[in-house]
């Protein structure tokens, strides 16, 4: 799986977790001290977030960071 596929998976997981918590992009961005457009770019797989950024997002969503990084069984045959 290439880097772009992983970025899309991470973005989908961030978006899914955010929605499950009933949090808007704007609110999550404020909670973690990040620009909302950057967060949107992460969710759409257009950004290349550092591990530090992913840790902030995971903490804001109250999920372990590994959950954002691990593809589901049905994605990419893993």
SULBEL-V104596 format. One record per run of one state. SS is the DSSP state (A for helix, B for strand, O for the rest). FROM is the first residue (numbers start at 1). TO is the last residue. If there is no record, write none. Layout:
# SULBEL-V104596
<<SS,FROM,TO> <SS,FROM,TO>>
This chain:
# SULBEL-V104596
<<O,1,2> <A,3,20> <O,21,24> <A,25,32> <O,33,35> <A,36,43> <O,44,50> <A,51,61> <O,62,64> <A,65,69> <O,70,78>>
